[in-house]
Amino acid sequence: MTQLPTTSATLDLSRYRPVRIGGAAVRVEAGSHGAWRMASQEALGSYPERITDCLVRGAERHPDRTLAAQRGPDGAWQRLSYRQMLAQARAVGQALLDRGLSAERPLMILSGNDLAHLQLALGALYAGIPYCPVSPAASGASTDHSKLRHFISLLTPGMIYATDGSACATALAATVPDDIEIVIEHGDAGRSSTALAQLLATVPRTVDAANAACGPHTIAKFLFTSGSTKLPKAVVTTQRMLCANQQMLLQSFPAFGERPPVLLDWLPWSHTFGGSHNLGIALYNGGSYYIDDGKPTVRDFATTVRNLKEIAPTVFFNVPKGWELLTAALESDPELCQHFFAQMELFFFAGAGLSQAAWDALERVSEQACGHRIRIMAGLGMTETAPSCTFTTGPVMMAGYVGLPAPACEVKLVPVEGKYEARFRGPHVMPGYWRAPEASAAAFDEEGYYCSGDAVRFVDPARPELGLMFDGRIAEDFKLSSGTFVSVGPLRARVISTGAPYIQDVVVAGINRDSIALLVFPRLEQCQLLSGLGHDADAATILASVPVRQHFLQLLDLWNSVATGSATRIDRLLLLAEAPSVSAGEVTDKGSINQRLVLERRAALVEALYGDRCDAVLMAPA
């Protein structure tokens, strides 16, 4: 075993706003058959048996502090304190117990992020009854209810909740058996339903005893995987997973415990990053969570800006598109800039890699605004690990860096198809998938490590203690007809960075073909400026314009001038006027592309892209 100390030589901390971040030495071991093992030398501290112990503690120590808030219909912030939320959780938990809900008949929540959703979730957690938050795209926004039908069939819920019954009425009618109770806050579910107010009026009797009976292995919730290749699986998330991962976070970022964190966040609770990681940070550390009803889109980001002018977060999370929109807003709005940086300590991004260009722009704006840069943090995590395994607490700051193992997370790097697959073991790792024994068995190796399918590499193979870089998804990689292996993740990241600001995302095609081609989702607002056309020009016209076509031809030339062979040379690309579809699953709620599904749904375009008469740049019909 080789024990190597960490070093901060590659990071000049004098340029960053002071913030306390963990930095224990890492243990690195070169194993047999080319494998590596990594682990933090810092032991994991004690943590609660139940995540709702943090709610009880908050109600005792700071009962009137805001736990969660969202804007009401009048635009004013509606707040729930720790004391109020505990009382409501006890009432809801009792109502669920009275109805006989259990792991075999859990609670399913169809709504997005709102206070009612949180009341139901904490009530279920307090009573020891699993719940499952489902993306709104599977109910209200979707016309194909096959995914929701699968969720209900697999989980057999005893109750389904929807804040707006009217928005979910069609999905409820198409998928929910008559014997499942429907609970709504408002609207018309189109069938007999129970008002949320009735649950909140329940008098607690046995719920405290049920809470005391919950232990580390009690199932807290089910979270569905994206289902990129098969039907989504339900990840069993236990109380220990949630609590251990929050303690791992706290030791990696001690600043969370020095003053109560304040979050303004939109990331969906149906995903592990928004619902377990971000919401958990506020609850675990006695903080406050403000629900952002904005989104990282050109249309909806103004709402986020409005909220940020009233709420000054201590830590801010977003996907890369959100960070790009925020950077532009900060550059043009001094009032926003002053309020946003007032007590900011840390930035995090998720969902996809932040391009180096966007990273540099954010640091430039931060330095201009407050005289310091703000540490930009990331890591590697997944639904199956609740979610975090590594954090960028090491001495490197750059796009693609995913850092070092958190305390108690054991990392094994195993050679797979020319890359290292990251595998994880620890108290934050799931016991398995619900009612899927074969899939559960296949998810772990012979030593009990969860096989993530994520590829990583060392920042510097000669100094593995510096940490890890993300190297794409192994399942996304493919071979050309020549047998040449194409590493999709790094290729996508470099193309997006090179093509900034005109490229939103790309999907790499070429499996069993002679060459690589790209399906490009352009940033239409930037392409419109490039085209010189008016704001009333449609997407097809913009993408067919001479300046836009010339730009992307030049991008191809630029890229291929440094290509090292067929594994990195791009033969052609197709500009897509149709954005990736959330409802069809091409892009998740948090903005990451499902490459396999895009290629499947747009197979005809891929065929056209490889046609004999295909130009170097083509435009798909809108």
LUMTI-662545 format. One record per residue (C-alpha): y, z, x; residue in one letter. Coordinates in steps of 0.05 Angstrom, whole numbers, padded with zeros to 5 digits, always signed. Each point is the difference from the previous one (the first is absolute). Layout:
N
YZXa ...
This chain:
622
+00000+00000+00000m +00069-00018+00025t +00057+00045-00024q +00067-00035+00004l +00068+00032-00013p +00051-00034-00044t +00065-00023+00029t +00069-00014-00028s +00022-00046+00056a +00003-00062-00044t +00045+00031-00053l +00072+00020+00012d +00009+00057-00051l +00074+00009+00018s +00017-00059-00045r -00033+00032-00061y +00023+00053-00049r -00036+00065+00020p -00061+00014-00042v -00062+00040+00016r -00062-00042+00004i -00070+00021+00022g -00026-00025+00066g -00065+00032+00020a -00041-00030+00056a -00055-00048-00021v -00072+00002+00024r -00029-00068+00017v -00073-00014+00014e -00033-00065+00020a -00067-00003-00035g -00061-00043+00002s -00003-00074-00020h +00075-00008+00012g +00021+00051-00053a +00057+00050+00009w +00015+00067-00033r +00068+00032-00009m +00022+00067-00028a +00061+00045+00002s -00008+00063+00041q +00039+00038-00053e -00043+00039-00049a +00016-00007-00074l +00033+00061-00029g -00021+00034-00064s +00015-00035-00066y -00008+00018-00074p -00064-00010-00038e +00038-00034-00057r +00061-00045+00002i +00027+00038-00061t +00003+00063+00043d +00064-00032+00027c +00027-00004-00071l -00016+00073-00013v +00031+00020+00067r +00063-00040-00015g +00006+00032-00069a -00003+00068+00033e +00046-00012+00059r +00052-00049-00026h -00012-00005-00076p +00065-00036-00016d -00003-00053+00055r -00009-00071-00025t -00071-00024+00010l +00009-00068-00034a +00055-00039-00034a +00012-00067-00032q +00058-00033-00036r -00001+00007-00075g +00023-00051-00052p +00072+00024+00009d -00003-00010+00075g +00002+00074+00017a -00054+00031+00044w -00053+00037-00039q -00028+00054+00044r -00062+00044-00002l +00000+00062+00043s -00062+00030+00032y -00002+00054-00053r +00006-00050-00057q -00052-00046+00030m -00051+00056+00009l +00009+00022-00072a -00010-00072-00024q -00060-00010+00046a -00034+00062-00028r +00012-00024-00072a -00026-00070+00014v -00059+00027+00039g -00020+00044-00058q +00005-00059-00048a -00046-00041+00044l -00050+00057+00005l +00001+00009-00076d -00021-00073-00006r -00057+00007+00048g +00026-00047+00054l -00037+00002+00066s -00020-00044+00059a -00046-00037-00048e +00057-00008-00051r +00064+00000+00042p +00072-00013-00018l +00026-00071+00010m +00075-00013+00007i +00026-00070-00014l +00074+00012+00012s +00043-00010+00061g +00038+00055+00036n +00035+00047-00049d +00005+00074-00015l -00051-00004-00056a -00050-00032+00047h +00011+00057+00049l -00008+00053-00054q -00067-00029-00020l -00024-00008+00073a +00018+00071+00020l -00030+00027-00064g -00066-00034+00015a +00002+00023+00073l +00014+00072-00022y -00058+00000-00048a -00048-00031+00050g -00007-00064-00041i +00003-00066+00038p +00052-00051-00020y +00008-00074+00017c +00069-00033+00004p -00006-00074-00016v +00050-00053+00021s +00044-00023-00059p -00018-00071+00020a -00070+00014-00027a +00025+00018-00069s +00070-00017-00023g +00016-00058+00046a -00067-00035+00000s -00028-00048-00051t -00069+00004+00031d -00028+00069-00012h -00066-00009+00037s +00021+00046+00056k +00021+00056-00049l -00064-00011-00038r -00039+00010+00065h +00039+00064+00015f -00015+00030-00068i -00074-00020+00003s -00008+00032+00069l +00038+00065-00012l -00016+00012-00074t +00065+00038-00011p +00006+00053-00054g +00075-00013-00008m +00048-00056+00016i +00075+00013+00006y +00056-00051-00005a +00074+00021+00001t +00019-00061-00042d -00054-00013-00051g +00032-00066-00022s -00001-00029+00070a -00074+00014+00006c -00022-00014-00072a -00031-00067+00014t -00039+00025+00060a -00023+00062-00038l -00025-00042-00058a -00038-00046+00047a -00033+00052+00043t -00002+00071-00027v -00058+00022-00046p +00020+00036-00064d -00030+00066+00022d +00048+00008+00059i +00062+00040-00016e +00066-00036+00014i +00061+00042+00019v +00070-00029+00002i +00071+00027+00010e +00034-00053-00044h -00011-00068-00032g -00057-00025-00043d -00069-00006+00031a -00025-00041-00059g -00052+00052-00017r -00007+00074-00011s +00030+00039+00057s +00021+00069+00023t +00072+00017+00020a +00010+00027+00071l +00042+00055-00031a -00063+00027-00034q -00034+00009+00068l +00062+00033+00029l +00001+00050-00058a -00071+00024+00015t -00004+00075+00014v -00036+00014+00067p -00062+00044-00009r -00055-00018+00049t +00036-00050+00046v +00017+00051+00054d -00074+00018+00007a -00017-00074+00003a +00052-00009+00055n -00029+00058+00040a -00069-00031-00005a +00025-00064+00033c -00020-00007+00073g +00009-00048+00058p -00055-00047-00026h +00027-00003-00071t +00018-00071-00017i +00076-00006-00006a +00006-00073-00020k -00030-00069+00002f +00039-00056+00033l -00023-00072-00005f -00004-00046+00059t +00033-00068-00002s -00065-00037-00012g +00017-00059+00044s -00071-00025+00004t -00037+00037-00055k +00016+00042-00061l +00044+00060+00020p -00036+00064+00019k +00022+00070-00021a +00015+00043+00061v -00019+00073-00011v +00060+00040+00024t -00013+00075+00007t +00046+00059+00003q -00018+00010+00073r +00018-00072+00017m +00070+00007-00030l +00014+00069+00031c -00029-00016+00069a +00039-00065+00004n +00065+00034-00018q -00012+00053+00054q -00014-00057+00049m +00067-00030-00021l +00036+00066+00008l -00026+00010+00071q +00017-00071+00018s +00070+00008-00029f +00019+00074+00004p +00069-00020-00026a -00030+00000-00070f -00010+00075+00005g +00068+00016+00030e +00040-00017-00062r -00025-00024-00068p -00008-00075+00002p +00039-00042-00050v -00030-00067-00021l +00025-00057-00042l -00059-00045-00009d -00027-00057-00042w -00068-00011+00031l -00052+00000-00056p -00043+00062-00012w -00059-00045-00015s -00003-00012+00075h -00018+00053+00051t +00065-00008+00040f +00046+00014-00058g -00042+00048-00040g -00037+00040+00054s +00043-00007+00063h +00072-00001-00025n -00005+00043-00062l -00045+00047+00039g +00053+00009+00055i +00050+00026-00051a -00050+00046-00035l -00035+00027+00062y +00066+00017+00036n +00040+00027-00059g +00043-00062-00004g +00031-00043-00054s -00023-00068-00023y +00049-00047-00035y -00033-00058-00036i +00034-00065+00018d -00001-00048-00058d +00023-00056+00046g -00046-00048+00037k +00004-00039+00066p +00020-00065-00034t +00066-00037-00001v +00006+00014-00075r -00017+00074+00000d +00023+00026+00067f +00070+00015-00027a -00031+00057-00039t -00027+00030+00064t +00069-00006+00032v +00031+00036-00059r -00051+00056+00007n +00011+00006+00075l +00074+00011-00012k -00018+00063-00039e -00062+00026+00035i +00000+00009+00075a -00073+00000+00024p -00024+00035+00063t -00056-00051+00007v -00004-00070-00029f -00061-00044-00013f -00002-00074-00017n -00037-00065+00011v +00028-00051+00049p +00037-00040-00054k +00034+00064-00024g +00022+00016+00071w +00030-00069+00008e +00038+00005-00065l +00024+00070+00018l +00023-00021+00069t +00042-00056-00031a +00029+00049-00051a +00017+00051+00053l +00037-00052+00041e +00045-00018-00058s +00010+00066-00036d +00034+00057+00039p -00008+00049-00058e -00075-00011-00002l -00004+00005+00075c +00035+00067+00003q -00042+00031-00055h -00066-00029+00023f +00005+00027+00071f +00029+00068-00021a -00065+00039+00011q -00049-00054+00019m -00054+00020+00050e -00056-00051-00003l -00016-00070-00024f -00069-00023-00020f -00026-00068-00020f -00065-00019-00035a -00036-00057-00034g +00009-00050+00057a +00026-00005+00071g +00075+00003+00011l +00022-00059+00041s +00033+00014+00066q +00063-00037-00024a +00005+00045-00061a -00015+00061+00043w +00056-00017+00049d +00050-00013-00056a -00015+00068-00032l +00009+00036+00066e +00065-00036+00013r +00028+00020-00068v -00023+00072+00009s +00033+00006+00068e +00065-00029-00026q +00001+00046-00061a -00015+00067+00030c +00000-00008+00075g -00075+00007+00004h -00061-00039-00017r -00050+00030-00049i -00073+00004+00020r -00039-00054-00037i -00070+00026-00012m -00064-00034-00023a -00074+00011+00006g -00068-00023-00023l -00030+00024-00064g -00038-00022-00062m -00021+00024-00068t -00066+00026+00027e +00035+00048+00048t +00052+00030-00047a +00034-00039+00035p +00023+00014+00071s -00041-00003+00064c +00049-00017+00056t +00074+00009+00007f +00051-00030+00048t +00014+00067+00033t -00015-00030+00068g +00050-00025+00052p +00005-00071-00027v +00046-00029-00053m -00012-00072-00019m -00025-00044-00057a -00075+00003-00007g -00009+00068+00033y -00043+00047-00042v -00002+00057+00050g -00047+00057+00013l -00051+00041-00039p +00026+00056-00044a -00029+00069+00011p -00072+00004-00025a -00007-00075-00006c -00054-00028+00045e +00008-00074+00016v -00056-00045+00025k +00015-00070+00024l -00061-00045-00006v -00004-00072+00026p -00008-00047-00060v +00006-00075+00006e +00044+00003+00061g +00045+00056-00025k -00001+00075-00007y -00013+00025-00071e +00033+00067-00014a -00047+00052-00029r +00020+00070-00023f -00031+00068-00012r +00033+00065-00023g +00016+00045-00059p +00046-00054-00030h -00055-00052-00007v -00032-00014-00068m -00071+00022-00017p -00012-00069-00030g +00014-00047-00057y -00010+00023-00071w -00066-00022-00031r -00012-00049+00056a -00054+00028+00047p -00014-00065+00036e +00074-00015+00014a +00009+00073+00022s -00058-00005+00049a +00025-00065+00028a +00070+00029+00012a -00024+00048+00055f -00034-00010+00066d -00059+00039+00026e +00045+00056+00026e +00038+00009-00065g +00063-00038+00020y +00034-00040-00055y +00001-00073+00019c +00071-00023-00017s -00004-00074+00014g +00067+00006+00036d +00004-00027+00070a +00040+00036+00054v +00013-00008+00074r +00029+00044+00054f +00074-00007+00015v -00021-00001+00073d -00074-00002+00016p +00014+00034+00066a +00035+00058-00036r -00037+00011-00066p +00036+00066-00010e +00062-00040-00021l -00034-00016-00066g -00020-00059-00043l +00028-00065-00027m -00022-00030-00067f -00041-00063+00012d -00012-00025-00071g -00057+00004-00048r -00068-00019+00028i -00021-00030-00067a +00060-00047-00001e -00017-00031+00067d -00039-00065+00001f -00025-00057+00043k +00024-00072+00002l -00051-00056-00004s -00001+00000+00076s -00024+00072+00001g +00068+00024+00024t +00016+00070-00026f +00067+00010-00036v +00030+00069-00001s +00039+00000-00065v +00039+00065+00002g +00037-00011+00066p +00012-00073-00017l +00031+00017-00067r +00044+00053+00031a +00027-00046+00054r +00013-00057-00049v +00039+00045-00047i +00040+00029+00057s +00015-00069+00030t +00018-00028-00068g +00048+00057-00020a +00039+00001-00045p -00028-00061-00036y -00073+00023-00007i -00022+00055-00048q -00074-00004+00016d -00054-00050+00021v -00073-00010-00014v -00042-00031+00055v -00050-00055-00019a -00050-00037+00042g -00070+00030-00009i -00049-00054+00023n +00057-00049+00008r +00023-00037+00062d +00067+00036+00003s +00043+00057-00026i +00047-00010-00059a +00047+00048-00035l +00018+00013-00072l +00072+00025+00006v +00035+00044-00051f +00073-00012+00019p +00060+00044-00014r +00033-00044-00051l +00068+00033+00004e +00003-00013+00075q -00027-00071-00008c +00052-00013-00054q +00055+00017+00050l -00033-00044+00052l -00006-00058-00048s +00075-00001-00017g -00017-00008-00073l +00033+00040-00056g -00028+00063-00030h -00025-00039-00061d -00049-00040+00042a -00072+00014-00017d -00054+00019+00050a -00031-00068+00004a +00066-00034+00015t +00018+00051+00053i -00066-00007+00037l +00003-00076-00003a +00069-00002+00031s +00008-00033+00068v +00030+00061+00036p -00058+00045-00023v -00054-00051+00019r +00033-00012+00067q +00004+00075+00014h -00074+00011-00013f -00019-00062+00041l +00041+00030+00057q -00036+00066-00011l -00066-00035+00008l +00023-00033+00064d +00026+00067+00026l -00064+00036-00017w -00046-00053+00029n +00040-00006+00064s -00028+00068+00020v -00068-00005-00034a -00058+00012+00046t -00051-00043-00036g -00030-00016-00067s -00006+00074-00017a +00076+00006-00002t +00025-00071-00012r +00024-00013-00071i -00014-00071-00023d +00038+00001-00066r +00030+00045-00051l +00014-00001-00075l +00062+00031-00030l -00018+00034-00066l +00052+00000-00055a -00043+00048-00041e +00005+00072+00025a -00064+00041+00010p -00024+00029-00066s -00005+00076-00009v -00037-00007-00066s -00052-00047+00031a -00009+00047+00059g +00029-00047+00053e +00047+00055+00021v -00007+00075-00012t +00052+00045-00033d +00025+00020+00068k +00008-00071+00025g -00060-00016+00046s -00032-00068-00006i -00073-00008-00020n -00015-00059+00045q -00070-00013-00026r +00022-00002-00073l +00060-00046+00015v -00047-00050+00033l -00048+00005-00058e +00052-00009-00055r +00035-00056+00037r -00061-00036+00025a +00026-00067-00027a +00064+00008+00040l -00041+00014+00063v -00039-00064-00012e +00065-00038-00008a +00027+00032+00062l -00058-00029+00040y +00004-00068-00034g +00004-00063+00043d +00071-00017-00022r +00027+00070+00007c +00068+00007+00035d +00012+00056+00048a +00040+00036-00053v -00018-00007-00074l +00026+00034-00062m -00046+00024-00055a +00023-00013-00072p +00033+00060-00033a 
